[in-house]
Amino acid sequence: MKHYDVLIVGAGPAGLAAAHAAAAQGAQVGIIDDNPLAGGQIWRGGPDLQTDPRAPRLWNALRAEDNVEFMPQTRVMYAPQPNHLLVQTSGAALTLYYRKLVLATGARERLLPFPGWTLPGVTGAGGLQALSKGGYPLRDKRVVVAGTGPLLLAAAATLRAKGAHIVAIVEQAGTPALLRFGLGLLATPSKITQALQLASQLSGVPYLRDSYVHSAHGDGTLQSVQIQRGGERDQETLQCDFLACGYGLLPNVELAQALGCATRAVDGQIAVTVDQWQQTSVADVYCAGEGTGVGGVDLSLAEGRIAGLAASGYQQLAQEGFGARARWRKFAARLARAFALRAELRTLAGDDTIVCRCEDVCHGDLRTHTGWRSAKLQTRCGMGPCQGRICGGATEILYGWRPDAVRLPISPTRVSSLIES
């Protein structure tokens, strides 16, 4: 059994910030992540390869500390007792003991069903961005990037840099909301700099506001998409090889819920409830980053530092970060208001549109059910390999369902590991 003063689940910005803060105070720190490299989704490919200077700075500082251990390709299976986690590494199952636990489990893309969304060539915006960073060939491929939020711009910029032809960026938010959000950036000058950089990288790319994908079409693979422009009766057809869709992010709260942490609904998401020190309702368990509500890398860094210091017993130092956290929480609130999902997105799926891709369950099979439990019993919706991580966000938007209680293990686990434990 390994022992840590502070154990951190997740090696994205929040997790690395928490680890750095705790390690600087002399705590014995452990970091686990199910990816082979640190950085999370936002710094995918490893901190050393990022243009954001904070990524390599944090990572290099952690590597220089002899009281920090990073365990990649490691997943939490379950908690056998308080202050213990059973984890699965690439080679064996281990029990980790912690005095304090910081959950920095990040977020995932929200995907919404529409006719044709299961065609090969239709992907998540962040998913295609990640594939391109990993070497997937996109040169001269025609890509439509659609959905909502600033992450569409970041994804499009990455894809264009990899040689893709960006046919259009299709943003469902309307012009008034976008203008208000743009004016709000005056409160966060660093975001203005980022916006100008993205605008330069995407020069000449059509940006279709107040628009959304109505359907995707193709003979065996994606060939075109139908775009609905707000206030117009006719639809526009865009020829493309890929459609990269992303309707915001959803916090990864499954581990927190399985540990018994209280959650709340915020801006259409389920997020972990925390106090001023980022502590959850469960003793010795903290949460930082997107798990407490989607707010971006700056908020994640601020919350991670507060959580790491508070978990190490240095609350006075943690208080110094309250101002930055408050500033970025205001930014997150403006973000949520500007890119709130429009009502039309809830009506796109037809009865024959698949909602649960793992089990091939259609909208017509689900819309008469009153909740997850009934749907699972009758249709197996959410019972496939992804365990509802993809269709869960869609069913919440389409039907207003809240997921059932999460049970451990929350990720695929070797039977031999369970037997050994």
C-alpha positions in Angstrom: 0.0 0.0 0.0 1.3 3.5 -0.9 0.7 6.4 1.4 0.3 10.1 0.4 -0.5 13.2 2.3 -2.4 14.5 -0.8 -3.6 12.2 -3.5 -4.8 13.9 -6.7 -7.0 12.2 -9.3 -6.4 13.9 -12.7 -3.3 15.5 -14.2 -4.9 18.4 -16.1 -4.5 22.0 -15.2 -6.4 21.8 -11.9 -4.6 18.6 -10.8 -1.2 19.9 -11.7 -1.8 23.2 -9.9 -3.0 21.3 -6.8 0.0 19.1 -6.9 2.4 22.0 -7.2 0.8 23.9 -4.4 0.8 20.9 -2.0 4.3 19.8 -2.9 5.7 23.3 -2.3 4.5 23.0 1.3 6.3 19.7 1.8 3.4 17.3 1.4 4.0 13.8 -0.1 1.9 14.0 -3.3 0.6 11.4 -5.6 -1.0 12.1 -9.0 -2.9 9.5 -10.9 -4.3 9.9 -14.4 -5.7 7.4 -16.9 -3.8 8.9 -19.8 -0.2 8.1 -20.7 0.9 11.8 -20.4 0.0 14.6 -18.0 -1.9 17.6 -19.2 -5.5 16.5 -19.4 -7.6 17.2 -22.5 -6.7 20.9 -22.7 -3.0 20.2 -22.7 -3.2 17.0 -24.6 0.0 15.5 -25.8 1.9 16.5 -22.6 2.7 19.8 -21.0 6.1 20.1 -22.8 4.4 20.5 -26.2 2.0 23.3 -25.3 2.1 26.9 -26.4 0.6 28.0 -23.0 3.8 28.6 -21.0 2.0 27.7 -17.7 1.9 24.0 -18.8 5.6 23.3 -19.1 6.4 25.6 -16.1 4.1 23.6 -13.8 5.2 20.2 -15.1 8.9 21.0 -14.9 8.5 22.3 -11.3 6.7 19.0 -10.3 9.4 16.9 -12.0 12.0 18.7 -9.9 10.3 17.7 -6.6 11.3 14.4 -5.0 8.0 14.4 -3.0 5.8 14.0 -6.0 4.9 10.7 -7.7 3.0 10.6 -11.1 1.2 7.4 -12.0 0.0 7.5 -15.6 -2.4 5.0 -17.2 -4.0 4.5 -13.8 -7.8 4.3 -13.2 -9.8 4.4 -10.0 -11.8 1.2 -9.4 -13.4 1.8 -6.1 -13.0 3.0 -2.5 -12.7 -0.1 -0.2 -12.9 2.2 2.9 -12.5 5.9 3.8 -9.2 7.4 2.8 -8.3 4.5 0.5 -8.6 4.1 -3.2 -8.1 0.9 -5.2 -6.6 1.7 -8.6 -5.8 -0.3 -11.7 -2.4 0.5 -13.3 -1.2 -0.9 -16.6 0.3 -3.9 -14.7 -1.5 -4.4 -11.4 -4.1 -3.3 -8.9 -2.8 -1.1 -6.0 -4.4 0.3 -2.9 -3.5 3.9 -2.2 -3.9 5.6 1.2 -4.4 9.3 1.4 -4.8 11.9 4.2 -6.5 14.3 1.7 -7.9 13.6 -1.8 -8.3 16.2 -4.5 -10.6 15.3 -7.4 -9.5 17.0 -10.6 -11.4 14.8 -13.1 -12.1 17.4 -15.8 -14.9 17.4 -18.3 -16.0 15.7 -21.5 -17.8 16.9 -24.6 -21.6 17.1 -24.7 -22.9 15.5 -27.9 -26.5 16.0 -29.0 -28.3 13.6 -31.4 -29.6 14.8 -34.8 -30.5 12.8 -38.0 -27.2 11.4 -39.4 -25.0 12.0 -36.3 -23.9 8.4 -36.3 -22.5 8.5 -39.8 -18.7 7.8 -40.1 -17.1 11.3 -40.3 -19.3 12.9 -37.6 -17.2 13.4 -34.5 -16.9 15.5 -31.4 -15.1 18.8 -32.0 -12.6 18.1 -29.3 -12.4 14.5 -30.4 -11.3 15.4 -33.9 -8.9 18.0 -32.5 -7.3 15.3 -30.3 -7.0 12.9 -33.2 -5.3 15.5 -35.3 -2.8 16.2 -32.5 -2.1 12.5 -32.4 -1.2 12.4 -36.1 -4.6 11.6 -37.7 -4.3 12.8 -41.4 -6.6 15.7 -42.2 -4.7 17.5 -44.8 -7.1 18.9 -47.5 -10.1 17.3 -45.8 -13.2 19.5 -45.7 -14.3 20.0 -42.1 -17.4 21.7 -40.7 -17.0 22.7 -37.0 -20.4 23.1 -35.3 -22.0 23.5 -31.9 -21.4 26.2 -29.4 -18.7 28.0 -27.4 -15.1 29.2 -27.8 -13.8 25.7 -27.9 -15.1 25.5 -31.5 -12.7 28.2 -32.4 -9.8 26.5 -30.7 -10.6 23.2 -32.4 -11.0 24.8 -35.8 -7.6 26.6 -35.4 -5.9 23.3 -34.6 -7.5 21.5 -37.5 -6.6 24.2 -39.9 -3.0 24.2 -38.7 -3.0 20.4 -39.4 -3.9 21.1 -43.1 -7.7 20.7 -43.0 -10.0 23.0 -45.0 -12.4 24.6 -42.5 -15.7 24.9 -44.6 -17.4 26.9 -41.8 -17.8 27.3 -38.1 -21.4 27.0 -37.2 -22.3 28.7 -33.9 -25.8 28.2 -32.4 -25.6 31.3 -30.2 -27.2 34.5 -31.6 -25.4 37.7 -32.5 -26.7 39.8 -29.4 -25.4 37.1 -27.0 -22.0 37.0 -28.7 -21.7 40.8 -28.7 -22.4 40.9 -24.9 -19.9 38.1 -24.3 -17.3 40.0 -26.4 -17.8 43.2 -24.4 -17.5 41.2 -21.2 -13.9 40.1 -22.3 -12.8 43.6 -21.3 -12.8 42.3 -17.7 -10.3 39.6 -18.6 -7.7 41.1 -21.0 -5.8 37.8 -21.4 -9.0 36.4 -23.1 -9.0 39.3 -25.6 -5.4 38.4 -26.5 -6.5 34.7 -27.1 -9.5 35.9 -29.1 -7.4 38.0 -31.4 -4.9 35.2 -31.9 -7.7 32.8 -32.9 -9.2 35.4 -35.2 -5.9 35.7 -36.9 -5.5 31.9 -37.2 -9.0 31.6 -38.6 -8.9 34.5 -41.0 -11.2 33.9 -44.0 -13.2 31.1 -42.4 -17.0 31.7 -42.5 -18.4 32.1 -39.0 -22.2 31.3 -39.1 -23.9 32.8 -36.1 -27.4 31.9 -35.0 -27.0 28.6 -36.9 -27.0 24.9 -36.1 -26.7 21.5 -37.8 -30.1 20.2 -38.7 -29.0 16.9 -40.2 -26.0 15.0 -41.7 -26.2 13.0 -44.9 -24.1 10.5 -46.9 -24.0 7.1 -48.5 -22.2 5.0 -45.9 -20.0 8.0 -44.8 -20.5 11.7 -44.3 -20.9 13.8 -47.5 -22.9 16.9 -46.5 -24.7 18.6 -43.7 -27.8 20.7 -43.6 -27.5 24.0 -41.7 -30.4 25.8 -40.3 -29.9 29.6 -40.1 -31.9 31.4 -37.4 -34.9 33.3 -38.8 -34.6 31.7 -42.3 -37.0 29.0 -43.7 -34.6 27.5 -46.1 -31.6 25.4 -45.1 -28.1 25.6 -46.4 -26.1 22.5 -47.6 -22.4 22.3 -46.9 -20.3 19.6 -48.5 -17.7 18.1 -46.2 -15.7 15.1 -45.2 -15.9 15.6 -41.4 -18.4 17.3 -39.1 -16.9 18.1 -35.7 -19.7 18.9 -33.2 -19.4 20.1 -29.7 -22.2 21.5 -27.5 -20.2 22.5 -24.6 -18.7 20.4 -21.8 -20.0 18.2 -19.0 -18.2 17.8 -15.7 -16.9 14.3 -15.0 -18.5 13.8 -11.6 -18.9 10.1 -11.5 -16.1 9.4 -9.1 -17.2 12.2 -6.8 -20.8 10.9 -6.8 -19.6 7.3 -6.1 -17.6 8.6 -3.1 -20.8 10.3 -1.8 -20.0 13.9 -2.6 -23.0 16.2 -2.9 -23.7 17.7 -6.4 -25.8 20.5 -7.7 -27.3 21.6 -11.0 -25.6 24.6 -12.4 -26.0 26.1 -15.9 -27.6 22.9 -17.2 -24.8 20.7 -15.7 -24.3 18.5 -12.7 -21.3 19.7 -10.7 -19.7 18.9 -7.4 -20.6 21.2 -4.5 -17.6 22.7 -2.7 -17.0 25.2 0.0 -14.6 28.2 -0.1 -11.6 25.8 0.4 -12.8 23.5 -2.5 -13.8 20.9 0.0 -16.7 18.6 -0.8 -19.4 17.3 1.5 -17.2 14.3 2.2 -14.5 14.6 4.8 -11.0 14.9 3.4 -12.2 15.1 -0.2 -11.7 18.2 -2.3 -12.6 19.0 -5.9 -11.2 21.5 -8.3 -11.5 22.4 -12.0 -14.3 21.5 -14.3 -15.8 19.1 -11.9 -17.1 22.0 -9.9 -18.6 23.6 -13.0 -17.1 24.2 -16.4 -15.1 27.5 -16.4 -11.9 27.0 -18.4 -8.2 26.6 -17.8 -7.7 29.8 -15.8 -10.5 28.9 -13.3 -9.1 25.4 -13.1 -5.6 26.6 -12.2 -7.0 29.0 -9.5 -9.2 26.3 -7.9 -6.5 23.7 -8.1 -4.0 25.9 -6.2 -6.6 26.7 -3.5 -7.5 23.0 -3.1 -3.8 21.9 -3.0 -3.0 24.5 -0.3 -6.1 23.9 1.8 -5.6 20.1 1.6 -2.0 20.6 2.9 -3.3 22.7 5.8 -2.2 26.1 4.5 -5.6 27.9 4.4 -4.1 31.3 4.9 -2.0 30.9 1.7 -5.1 29.5 0.0 -7.0 32.7 0.7 -4.6 34.6 -1.5 -6.2 32.9 -4.5 -9.8 33.8 -3.7 -9.6 36.9 -5.9 -8.5 35.2 -9.0 -11.1 32.4 -8.5 -13.9 35.0 -8.1 -12.8 36.8 -11.3 -12.7 33.6 -13.4 -16.0 32.4 -11.9 -17.6 35.6 -13.2 -16.1 34.8 -16.6 -17.5 31.3 -16.4 -21.0 32.7 -15.7 -20.8 35.0 -18.7 -19.7 32.0 -20.8 -22.7 30.0 -19.7 -25.2 32.8 -20.4 -23.8 33.5 -23.9 -23.7 30.0 -25.1 -26.8 28.5 -23.5 -28.4 25.9 -25.7 -31.3 27.0 -27.9 -34.6 25.2 -27.7 -34.5 23.9 -31.3 -31.6 21.6 -30.5 -34.0 19.5 -28.3 -36.3 18.8 -31.3 -34.0 17.6 -34.0 -34.0 13.9 -33.2 -36.7 11.9 -35.0 -38.1 8.6 -33.7 -35.5 6.7 -35.8 -32.6 8.8 -34.6 -30.2 6.8 -32.4 -29.6 8.3 -29.0 -27.7 5.6 -27.2 -25.0 4.6 -29.7 -23.6 1.7 -27.6 -26.9 -0.2 -27.6 -28.5 1.3 -30.7 -31.5 2.7 -28.8 -33.6 5.3 -30.7 -35.4 8.4 -29.7 -38.7 6.8 -30.4 -37.9 4.0 -27.9 -37.0 6.5 -25.1 -39.3 9.5 -25.2 -42.2 7.6 -23.5 -40.1 6.7 -20.5 -40.0 8.8 -17.3 -36.4 8.3 -16.3 -33.2 6.4 -16.5 -34.3 3.5 -14.5 -37.3 2.7 -16.7 -35.3 3.3 -19.9 -32.5 1.0 -18.7 -34.9 -1.8 -17.8 -36.8 -1.6 -21.1 -34.2 -0.6 -23.6 -30.6 -1.0 -22.1 -30.0 2.7 -22.8 -26.8 3.8 -21.0 -25.7 0.2 -20.3 -23.1 -0.1 -23.0 -19.3 0.3 -22.9 -19.5 4.1 -22.3 -21.9 3.6 -19.3 -24.0 6.6 -20.3 -21.2 9.1 -20.6 -22.2 10.0 -24.2 -26.0 9.5 -24.2 -26.3 10.8 -20.6 -25.8 14.4 -21.6 -28.2 14.0 -24.5 -31.0 12.4 -22.4 -30.7 15.2 -19.9 -31.3 17.8 -22.6 -34.0 15.8 -24.5 -36.0 14.4 -21.6 -34.7 16.1 -18.4 -33.5 12.8 -16.9 -31.0 12.9 -14.1 -28.6 9.9 -13.9 -29.1 7.2 -11.3 -26.7 6.8 -8.4 -23.2 6.0 -9.5 -21.7 2.7 -8.3 -18.1 1.7 -8.2 -16.2 0.6 -10.2 -16.8 3.5 -12.5 -14.5 2.3 -15.2 -13.8 -1.1 -16.8 -11.9 -3.2 -14.4 -10.1 -6.6 -14.7 -11.9 -9.4 -12.9 -8.6 -10.6 -11.6 -8.0 -7.2 -10.0 -11.3 -7.4 -8.2 -10.6 -10.9 -7.0 -7.2 -10.0 -5.8 -8.6 -7.0 -3.9 
